[in-house]
Amino acid sequence: MEAAKLIDRIEINPKVLNGKPVIKGTRLSVQFIIGLLAQGMTMEEVLQEYYRLTKEDILACLEFAAQTLENNFFYPLSASA
């Protein structure tokens, strides 16, 4: 699925989780799903635990994270010698 269609699965609504990016129609934040994957859960395990999610929802979270990182600059807080 193309990136633009995946991103359409993510919404930012100030009335849902104080505006955190979430999977549309849920209260599951992008941060939460990425965190599950970072802790070692497989996509299949996430889908089993949250049966209303689809593979495309998880891919949308990854695409959102990738685009967010792509559009930001990061600077070290302290200089190392």
Residue pairs with C-beta under 8 A, 6 or more apart in sequence:
1 56
1 59
3 63
3 67
6 56
6 59
6 60
6 63
6 64
7 60
7 63
7 64
7 67
8 24
8 60
9 23
9 24
9 56
9 57
9 60
10 21
10 22
10 23
10 24
10 30
10 60
10 61
10 64
11 21
11 22
11 23
11 24
12 19
12 20
12 21
12 22
13 19
13 22
16 22
16 27
17 27
17 29
20 29
20 30
20 31
21 29
21 30
21 31
21 64
22 28
22 29
22 30
23 30
23 33
23 53
23 57
23 60
23 61
26 52
26 53
28 50
28 53
30 61
30 64
30 65
33 46
33 57
33 58
33 61
34 61
34 62
34 65
36 46
37 43
37 46
37 58
37 62
41 49
43 55
43 58
46 53
46 58
47 53
47 54
47 55
47 58
